[in-house]
Amino acid sequence: MEKEGLDKPLFHTLDITSETSVSAFSKWLSELGHPVSALVNNAGFAFKGSTFGADEAQTTIDVNLSGTKRVTDAVLPLLKSGSDARIVNLCSQAGQLKQLSGEL
């Protein structure tokens, strides 16, 4: 017998910059009734080009740091208790320090 969410992946729209969207996602996930054994944070954002000021930095932080934390905080209570529950955070190579100029 196929069990939804175990043998068949489930998808849900999520805007990690929106508290409303994250709350709706957490509620939906909770109402499924399946234990959550893993959270994979894979959302990320980067501006293209050489223009990068305060507004661009704030947008980047809102997605890559605050958004990831927002989702993690919302899903953490739903993670299956026990030692096998996992949170996996992914990022791009753009986060490597060698990408920064010598002055920084």
C-alpha positions as CSV (number, residue, x, y, z in Angstrom):
1,M,0.0,0.0,0.0
2,E,1.4,3.4,-1.0
3,K,1.6,5.9,1.9
4,E,1.3,9.5,0.9
5,G,4.5,11.4,1.9
6,L,6.6,8.3,2.3
7,D,6.5,6.7,-1.2
8,K,5.1,9.7,-3.0
9,P,6.8,13.1,-2.5
10,L,4.6,16.0,-1.5
11,F,5.0,19.6,-2.5
12,H,3.8,22.9,-1.0
13,T,4.4,26.5,-2.2
14,L,6.5,28.4,0.3
15,D,7.9,31.9,0.5
16,I,10.5,31.8,3.2
17,T,10.6,35.6,3.5
18,S,6.9,35.6,4.5
19,E,5.9,34.8,8.1
20,T,2.3,34.1,6.8
21,S,3.6,31.7,4.1
22,V,5.9,29.9,6.6
23,S,3.0,29.6,9.2
24,A,0.7,28.2,6.5
25,F,3.4,25.7,5.5
26,S,3.9,24.6,9.1
27,K,0.2,24.2,9.6
28,W,-0.2,22.2,6.4
29,L,2.8,20.0,7.4
30,S,1.4,19.4,10.9
31,E,-2.1,18.5,9.5
32,L,-0.6,15.8,7.3
33,G,-0.2,13.6,10.3
34,H,3.1,12.1,9.2
35,P,6.2,12.4,11.4
36,V,8.8,14.8,9.9
37,S,12.2,13.2,9.9
38,A,14.2,15.7,7.9
39,L,14.2,19.4,7.0
40,V,16.3,20.4,4.0
41,N,16.8,24.1,3.7
42,N,17.7,24.7,0.1
43,A,16.3,28.1,-0.7
44,G,18.8,30.8,-1.6
45,F,19.2,34.1,-3.4
46,A,21.9,36.1,-5.0
47,F,21.9,39.2,-7.1
48,K,23.6,39.1,-10.5
49,G,26.0,41.7,-11.6
50,S,28.3,44.1,-9.8
51,T,25.8,46.4,-8.1
52,F,25.5,45.5,-4.5
53,G,24.5,48.1,-1.9
54,A,22.6,48.2,1.4
55,D,19.2,47.2,-0.2
56,E,20.7,44.3,-2.0
57,A,22.5,43.1,1.2
58,Q,19.3,43.4,3.2
59,T,17.3,41.3,0.6
60,T,20.1,38.7,0.6
61,I,20.1,38.4,4.4
62,D,16.3,38.3,4.5
63,V,16.3,35.2,2.3
64,N,19.5,33.4,3.0
65,L,19.7,33.9,6.8
66,S,16.3,35.1,8.2
67,G,14.2,33.0,5.8
68,T,16.2,29.8,6.6
69,K,15.9,30.5,10.3
70,R,12.2,31.3,10.0
71,V,11.5,27.9,8.3
72,T,13.7,26.0,10.8
73,D,12.0,27.6,13.8
74,A,8.6,26.7,12.4
75,V,9.4,23.1,11.5
76,L,11.6,22.3,14.5
77,P,8.6,21.4,16.8
78,L,7.4,19.0,14.1
79,L,10.6,17.0,13.6
80,K,10.3,13.4,14.7
81,S,11.6,13.0,18.1
82,G,14.6,10.8,18.4
83,S,18.2,10.8,17.3
84,D,17.5,10.2,13.6
85,A,15.8,13.6,12.8
86,R,18.0,15.8,10.7
87,I,18.2,19.4,9.5
88,V,20.3,19.9,6.4
89,N,21.3,23.4,5.3
90,L,22.6,23.9,1.8
91,C,24.4,26.9,0.4
92,S,26.2,27.9,-2.8
93,Q,29.9,28.4,-3.4
94,A,29.2,32.1,-3.3
95,G,29.4,31.9,0.5
96,Q,33.0,30.9,0.5
97,L,35.4,33.5,1.9
98,K,37.8,33.2,-1.0
99,Q,35.1,34.9,-3.1
100,L,35.7,38.1,-1.2
101,S,38.1,40.8,-2.2
102,G,41.4,41.1,-0.4
103,E,40.3,44.3,1.3
104,L,37.5,42.5,3.1
